[in-house]
Amino acid sequence: MLTLNEFLDMGGYGVFVWPSYGVSAVILISLIVLSLRHLRKVERELKPLEADRKSRRRRKVPTGDTVR
């Protein structure tokens, strides 16, 4: 049975493997955080535009006359 130290050493390659996992995890977490921040920013910018669009749509009154 492997001990924890042998597992973490990974036959001498642990020095390369574990930092690679760490760097990958940091990059992936950073991408998730940045994507969520951008999504919230875009949602805040769109909210007033969507409200304005809805209010403009309600103001339109059909005249009944259609041009063909």
Biopython code that builds the backbone (N, CA, C, O; Angstrom):
import numpy as np
from Bio.PDB.StructureBuilder import StructureBuilder

atoms = [
    (1, "MET", "N", (0.848, -1.179, 0.000)),
    (1, "MET", "CA", (0.000, 0.000, 0.000)),
    (1, "MET", "C", (0.892, 1.241, 0.000)),
    (1, "MET", "O", (1.892, 1.309, 0.715)),
    (2, "LEU", "N", (0.506, 2.219, -0.820)),
    (2, "LEU", "CA", (1.282, 3.447, -0.925)),
    (2, "LEU", "C", (1.052, 4.335, 0.289)),
    (2, "LEU", "O", (-0.060, 4.427, 0.809)),
    (3, "THR", "N", (2.092, 4.967, 0.717)),
    (3, "THR", "CA", (1.931, 5.963, 1.769)),
    (3, "THR", "C", (1.595, 7.293, 1.105)),
    (3, "THR", "O", (1.730, 7.445, -0.109)),
    (4, "LEU", "N", (1.165, 8.234, 1.898)),
    (4, "LEU", "CA", (0.804, 9.550, 1.363)),
    (4, "LEU", "C", (2.003, 10.222, 0.716)),
    (4, "LEU", "O", (1.871, 10.855, -0.332)),
    (5, "ASN", "N", (3.162, 10.091, 1.329)),
    (5, "ASN", "CA", (4.364, 10.709, 0.755)),
    (5, "ASN", "C", (4.712, 10.106, -0.604)),
    (5, "ASN", "O", (5.107, 10.829, -1.520)),
    (6, "GLU", "N", (4.568, 8.791, -0.741)),
    (6, "GLU", "CA", (4.848, 8.156, -2.027)),
    (6, "GLU", "C", (3.847, 8.607, -3.085)),
    (6, "GLU", "O", (4.208, 8.823, -4.243)),
    (7, "PHE", "N", (2.583, 8.748, -2.677)),
    (7, "PHE", "CA", (1.565, 9.209, -3.616)),
    (7, "PHE", "C", (1.865, 10.631, -4.073)),
    (7, "PHE", "O", (1.819, 10.930, -5.266)),
    (8, "LEU", "N", (2.173, 11.505, -3.119)),
    (8, "LEU", "CA", (2.451, 12.901, -3.475)),
    (8, "LEU", "C", (3.730, 13.037, -4.296)),
    (8, "LEU", "O", (3.839, 13.947, -5.117)),
    (9, "ASP", "N", (4.700, 12.144, -4.086)),
    (9, "ASP", "CA", (5.952, 12.180, -4.835)),
    (9, "ASP", "C", (5.749, 11.730, -6.280)),
    (9, "ASP", "O", (6.449, 12.209, -7.172)),
    (10, "MET", "N", (4.819, 10.833, -6.526)),
    (10, "MET", "CA", (4.478, 10.315, -7.853)),
    (10, "MET", "C", (5.704, 9.845, -8.624)),
    (10, "MET", "O", (5.887, 10.176, -9.795)),
    (11, "GLY", "N", (6.521, 9.081, -7.955)),
    (11, "GLY", "CA", (7.696, 8.520, -8.625)),
    (11, "GLY", "C", (8.708, 9.574, -9.040)),
    (11, "GLY", "O", (9.450, 9.375, -10.001)),
    (12, "GLY", "N", (8.745, 10.669, -8.343)),
    (12, "GLY", "CA", (9.699, 11.733, -8.654)),
    (12, "GLY", "C", (9.118, 12.840, -9.518)),
    (12, "GLY", "O", (9.757, 13.873, -9.720)),
    (13, "TYR", "N", (7.913, 12.632, -10.028)),
    (13, "TYR", "CA", (7.300, 13.634, -10.908)),
    (13, "TYR", "C", (6.339, 14.568, -10.170)),
    (13, "TYR", "O", (5.791, 15.493, -10.770)),
    (14, "GLY", "N", (6.137, 14.338, -8.908)),
    (14, "GLY", "CA", (5.216, 15.166, -8.130)),
    (14, "GLY", "C", (5.604, 16.634, -8.121)),
    (14, "GLY", "O", (4.746, 17.512, -8.030)),
    (15, "VAL", "N", (6.906, 16.895, -8.216)),
    (15, "VAL", "CA", (7.391, 18.279, -8.230)),
    (15, "VAL", "C", (6.841, 19.033, -9.439)),
    (15, "VAL", "O", (6.663, 20.250, -9.380)),
    (16, "PHE", "N", (6.574, 18.329, -10.518)),
    (16, "PHE", "CA", (6.058, 18.956, -11.732)),
    (16, "PHE", "C", (4.530, 18.871, -11.812)),
    (16, "PHE", "O", (3.875, 19.777, -12.326)),
    (17, "VAL", "N", (3.977, 17.778, -11.301)),
    (17, "VAL", "CA", (2.544, 17.532, -11.435)),
    (17, "VAL", "C", (1.722, 18.450, -10.538)),
    (17, "VAL", "O", (0.780, 19.085, -11.014)),
    (18, "TRP", "N", (2.049, 18.533, -9.270)),
    (18, "TRP", "CA", (1.218, 19.303, -8.330)),
    (18, "TRP", "C", (1.215, 20.799, -8.622)),
    (18, "TRP", "O", (0.151, 21.415, -8.558)),
    (19, "PRO", "N", (2.348, 21.410, -8.939)),
    (19, "PRO", "CA", (2.269, 22.827, -9.339)),
    (19, "PRO", "C", (1.457, 23.036, -10.619)),
    (19, "PRO", "O", (0.788, 24.058, -10.772)),
    (20, "SER", "N", (1.517, 22.073, -11.532)),
    (20, "SER", "CA", (0.711, 22.185, -12.752)),
    (20, "SER", "C", (-0.773, 22.160, -12.429)),
    (20, "SER", "O", (-1.546, 22.934, -12.994)),
    (21, "TYR", "N", (-1.173, 21.281, -11.529)),
    (21, "TYR", "CA", (-2.570, 21.260, -11.080)),
    (21, "TYR", "C", (-2.939, 22.583, -10.412)),
    (21, "TYR", "O", (-4.032, 23.105, -10.631)),
    (22, "GLY", "N", (-2.040, 23.120, -9.606)),
    (22, "GLY", "CA", (-2.310, 24.382, -8.919)),
    (22, "GLY", "C", (-2.480, 25.541, -9.884)),
    (22, "GLY", "O", (-3.413, 26.334, -9.754)),
    (23, "VAL", "N", (-1.572, 25.639, -10.858)),
    (23, "VAL", "CA", (-1.656, 26.718, -11.847)),
    (23, "VAL", "C", (-2.938, 26.579, -12.662)),
    (23, "VAL", "O", (-3.621, 27.568, -12.929)),
    (24, "SER", "N", (-3.259, 25.358, -13.054)),
    (24, "SER", "CA", (-4.494, 25.132, -13.828)),
    (24, "SER", "C", (-5.723, 25.519, -13.024)),
    (24, "SER", "O", (-6.637, 26.150, -13.555)),
    (25, "ALA", "N", (-5.757, 25.151, -11.754)),
    (25, "ALA", "CA", (-6.901, 25.493, -10.900)),
    (25, "ALA", "C", (-7.037, 27.004, -10.751)),
    (25, "ALA", "O", (-8.146, 27.534, -10.812)),
    (26, "VAL", "N", (-5.925, 27.700, -10.557)),
    (26, "VAL", "CA", (-5.965, 29.163, -10.417)),
    (26, "VAL", "C", (-6.488, 29.808, -11.698)),
    (26, "VAL", "O", (-7.302, 30.729, -11.642)),
    (27, "ILE", "N", (-6.027, 29.331, -12.843)),
    (27, "ILE", "CA", (-6.470, 29.896, -14.113)),
    (27, "ILE", "C", (-7.962, 29.653, -14.320)),
    (27, "ILE", "O", (-8.690, 30.569, -14.704)),
    (28, "LEU", "N", (-8.423, 28.426, -14.070)),
    (28, "LEU", "CA", (-9.843, 28.114, -14.260)),
    (28, "LEU", "C", (-10.735, 28.921, -13.312)),
    (28, "LEU", "O", (-11.780, 29.426, -13.724)),
    (29, "ILE", "N", (-10.333, 29.040, -12.069)),
    (29, "ILE", "CA", (-11.117, 29.822, -11.103)),
    (29, "ILE", "C", (-11.137, 31.292, -11.516)),
    (29, "ILE", "O", (-12.170, 31.953, -11.414)),
    (30, "SER", "N", (-9.998, 31.802, -11.981)),
    (30, "SER", "CA", (-9.945, 33.196, -12.435)),
    (30, "SER", "C", (-10.880, 33.427, -13.617)),
    (30, "SER", "O", (-11.574, 34.442, -13.672)),
    (31, "LEU", "N", (-10.902, 32.492, -14.559)),
    (31, "LEU", "CA", (-11.794, 32.622, -15.712)),
    (31, "LEU", "C", (-13.262, 32.617, -15.293)),
    (31, "LEU", "O", (-14.068, 33.372, -15.836)),
    (32, "ILE", "N", (-13.604, 31.776, -14.340)),
    (32, "ILE", "CA", (-14.984, 31.736, -13.855)),
    (32, "ILE", "C", (-15.351, 33.057, -13.196)),
    (32, "ILE", "O", (-16.417, 33.612, -13.462)),
    (33, "VAL", "N", (-14.471, 33.563, -12.336)),
    (33, "VAL", "CA", (-14.744, 34.823, -11.633)),
    (33, "VAL", "C", (-14.868, 35.973, -12.628)),
    (33, "VAL", "O", (-15.799, 36.773, -12.535)),
    (34, "LEU", "N", (-13.943, 36.063, -13.573)),
    (34, "LEU", "CA", (-13.995, 37.150, -14.549)),
    (34, "LEU", "C", (-15.243, 37.058, -15.432)),
    (34, "LEU", "O", (-15.849, 38.077, -15.761)),
    (35, "SER", "N", (-15.620, 35.853, -15.808)),
    (35, "SER", "CA", (-16.818, 35.678, -16.633)),
    (35, "SER", "C", (-18.071, 36.096, -15.885)),
    (35, "SER", "O", (-18.944, 36.751, -16.454)),
    (36, "LEU", "N", (-18.170, 35.724, -14.616)),
    (36, "LEU", "CA", (-19.343, 36.105, -13.820)),
    (36, "LEU", "C", (-19.406, 37.613, -13.598)),
    (36, "LEU", "O", (-20.486, 38.203, -13.628)),
    (37, "ARG", "N", (-18.250, 38.236, -13.375)),
    (37, "ARG", "CA", (-18.230, 39.700, -13.219)),
    (37, "ARG", "C", (-18.707, 40.387, -14.506)),
    (37, "ARG", "O", (-19.496, 41.331, -14.463)),
    (38, "HIS", "N", (-18.222, 39.903, -15.631)),
    (38, "HIS", "CA", (-18.615, 40.504, -16.917)),
    (38, "HIS", "C", (-20.105, 40.287, -17.168)),
    (38, "HIS", "O", (-20.791, 41.186, -17.653)),
    (39, "LEU", "N", (-20.604, 39.105, -16.840)),
    (39, "LEU", "CA", (-22.023, 38.822, -17.018)),
    (39, "LEU", "C", (-22.872, 39.788, -16.190)),
    (39, "LEU", "O", (-23.852, 40.338, -16.692)),
    (40, "ARG", "N", (-22.503, 39.994, -14.938)),
    (40, "ARG", "CA", (-23.267, 40.914, -14.081)),
    (40, "ARG", "C", (-23.203, 42.342, -14.601)),
    (40, "ARG", "O", (-24.191, 43.072, -14.527)),
    (41, "LYS", "N", (-22.049, 42.747, -15.127)),
    (41, "LYS", "CA", (-21.904, 44.093, -15.681)),
    (41, "LYS", "C", (-22.822, 44.272, -16.894)),
    (41, "LYS", "O", (-23.505, 45.289, -17.018)),
    (42, "VAL", "N", (-22.831, 43.289, -17.775)),
    (42, "VAL", "CA", (-23.665, 43.363, -18.970)),
    (42, "VAL", "C", (-25.144, 43.357, -18.592)),
    (42, "VAL", "O", (-25.943, 44.081, -19.185)),
    (43, "GLU", "N", (-25.508, 42.540, -17.606)),
    (43, "GLU", "CA", (-26.908, 42.513, -17.159)),
    (43, "GLU", "C", (-27.333, 43.867, -16.596)),
    (43, "GLU", "O", (-28.452, 44.317, -16.841)),
    (44, "ARG", "N", (-26.436, 44.525, -15.836)),
    (44, "ARG", "CA", (-26.752, 45.862, -15.299)),
    (44, "ARG", "C", (-26.922, 46.873, -16.419)),
    (44, "ARG", "O", (-27.792, 47.741, -16.337)),
    (45, "GLU", "N", (-26.105, 46.778, -17.467)),
    (45, "GLU", "CA", (-26.207, 47.710, -18.591)),
    (45, "GLU", "C", (-27.472, 47.459, -19.412)),
    (45, "GLU", "O", (-28.065, 48.401, -19.938)),
    (46, "LEU", "N", (-27.882, 46.216, -19.523)),
    (46, "LEU", "CA", (-29.048, 45.879, -20.340)),
    (46, "LEU", "C", (-30.373, 46.167, -19.643)),
    (46, "LEU", "O", (-31.377, 46.425, -20.306)),
    (47, "LYS", "N", (-30.385, 46.125, -18.330)),
    (47, "LYS", "CA", (-31.644, 46.288, -17.594)),
    (47, "LYS", "C", (-32.373, 47.588, -17.946)),
    (47, "LYS", "O", (-33.568, 47.534, -18.234)),
    (48, "PRO", "N", (-31.715, 48.757, -17.936)),
    (48, "PRO", "CA", (-32.428, 49.980, -18.312)),
    (48, "PRO", "C", (-32.858, 49.988, -19.782)),
    (48, "PRO", "O", (-33.912, 50.525, -20.123)),
    (49, "LEU", "N", (-32.041, 49.394, -20.642)),
    (49, "LEU", "CA", (-32.396, 49.355, -22.063)),
    (49, "LEU", "C", (-33.630, 48.493, -22.299)),
    (49, "LEU", "O", (-34.495, 48.850, -23.098)),
    (50, "GLU", "N", (-33.712, 47.363, -21.607)),
    (50, "GLU", "CA", (-34.879, 46.501, -21.748)),
    (50, "GLU", "C", (-36.135, 47.170, -21.188)),
    (50, "GLU", "O", (-37.219, 47.038, -21.756)),
    (51, "ALA", "N", (-35.985, 47.890, -20.072)),
    (51, "ALA", "CA", (-37.129, 48.591, -19.492)),
    (51, "ALA", "C", (-37.621, 49.671, -20.452)),
    (51, "ALA", "O", (-38.827, 49.846, -20.623)),
    (52, "ASP", "N", (-36.692, 50.396, -21.077)),
    (52, "ASP", "CA", (-37.067, 51.431, -22.043)),
    (52, "ASP", "C", (-37.767, 50.809, -23.252)),
    (52, "ASP", "O", (-38.738, 51.364, -23.766)),
    (53, "ARG", "N", (-37.277, 49.675, -23.693)),
    (53, "ARG", "CA", (-37.886, 49.003, -24.843)),
    (53, "ARG", "C", (-39.304, 48.553, -24.516)),
    (53, "ARG", "O", (-40.204, 48.687, -25.345)),
    (54, "LYS", "N", (-39.510, 48.020, -23.315)),
    (54, "LYS", "CA", (-40.847, 47.573, -22.917)),
    (54, "LYS", "C", (-41.804, 48.754, -22.811)),
    (54, "LYS", "O", (-42.964, 48.653, -23.211)),
    (55, "SER", "N", (-41.323, 49.871, -22.275)),
    (55, "SER", "CA", (-42.201, 51.032, -22.138)),
    (55, "SER", "C", (-42.544, 51.609, -23.512)),
    (55, "SER", "O", (-43.659, 52.091, -23.711)),
    (56, "ARG", "N", (-41.623, 51.570, -24.446)),
    (56, "ARG", "CA", (-41.912, 52.053, -25.804)),
    (56, "ARG", "C", (-42.919, 51.154, -26.494)),
    (56, "ARG", "O", (-43.770, 51.636, -27.241)),
    (57, "ARG", "N", (-42.835, 49.862, -26.256)),
    (57, "ARG", "CA", (-43.743, 48.917, -26.881)),
    (57, "ARG", "C", (-45.167, 49.127, -26.361)),
    (57, "ARG", "O", (-46.126, 48.994, -27.121)),
    (58, "ARG", "N", (-45.311, 49.450, -25.085)),
    (58, "ARG", "CA", (-46.644, 49.674, -24.503)),
    (58, "ARG", "C", (-47.293, 50.942, -25.035)),
    (58, "ARG", "O", (-48.517, 51.021, -25.139)),
    (59, "ARG", "N", (-46.469, 51.942, -25.376)),
    (59, "ARG", "CA", (-47.014, 53.219, -25.845)),
    (59, "ARG", "C", (-47.565, 53.147, -27.254)),
    (59, "ARG", "O", (-48.385, 53.982, -27.637)),
    (60, "LYS", "N", (-47.136, 52.173, -28.029)),
    (60, "LYS", "CA", (-47.612, 52.072, -29.407)),
    (60, "LYS", "C", (-49.084, 51.652, -29.408)),
    (60, "LYS", "O", (-49.456, 50.655, -28.790)),
    (61, "VAL", "N", (-49.898, 52.414, -30.096)),
    (61, "VAL", "CA", (-51.325, 52.107, -30.190)),
    (61, "VAL", "C", (-51.621, 51.771, -31.640)),
    (61, "VAL", "O", (-51.367, 52.587, -32.526)),
    (62, "PRO", "N", (-52.151, 50.591, -31.897)),
    (62, "PRO", "CA", (-52.461, 50.256, -33.293)),
    (62, "PRO", "C", (-53.598, 51.148, -33.819)),
    (62, "PRO", "O", (-54.574, 51.412, -33.116)),
    (63, "THR", "N", (-53.449, 51.599, -35.060)),
    (63, "THR", "CA", (-54.423, 52.508, -35.640)),
    (63, "THR", "C", (-55.533, 51.771, -36.372)),
    (63, "THR", "O", (-56.596, 52.342, -36.618)),
    (64, "GLY", "N", (-55.308, 50.552, -36.712)),
    (64, "GLY", "CA", (-56.302, 49.807, -37.465)),
    (64, "GLY", "C", (-56.126, 49.946, -38.963)),
    (64, "GLY", "O", (-56.567, 49.079, -39.717)),
    (65, "ASP", "N", (-55.494, 51.014, -39.409)),
    (65, "ASP", "CA", (-55.222, 51.209, -40.828)),
    (65, "ASP", "C", (-53.892, 50.538, -41.154)),
    (65, "ASP", "O", (-52.864, 50.832, -40.543)),
    (66, "THR", "N", (-53.932, 49.642, -42.114)),
    (66, "THR", "CA", (-52.702, 48.991, -42.546)),
    (66, "THR", "C", (-52.428, 49.388, -43.985)),
    (66, "THR", "O", (-53.338, 49.471, -44.809)),
    (67, "VAL", "N", (-51.182, 49.625, -44.263)),
    (67, "VAL", "CA", (-50.769, 50.003, -45.605)),
    (67, "VAL", "C", (-50.266, 48.747, -46.289)),
    (67, "VAL", "O", (-49.405, 48.036, -45.769)),
    (68, "ARG", "N", (-50.827, 48.485, -47.481)),
    (68, "ARG", "CA", (-50.390, 47.304, -48.221)),
    (68, "ARG", "C", (-49.772, 47.679, -49.517)),
    (68, "ARG", "O", (-49.346, 46.807, -50.273)),
]
sb = StructureBuilder()
sb.init_structure("model")
sb.init_model(0)
sb.init_chain("A")
sb.init_seg("    ")
for serial, (resi, resn, name, xyz) in enumerate(atoms, 1):
    if name == "N":
        sb.init_residue(resn, " ", resi, " ")
    sb.init_atom(name, np.array(xyz, "f"), 0.0, 1.0, " ", f" {name:<3s}", serial, name[0])
structure = sb.get_structure()
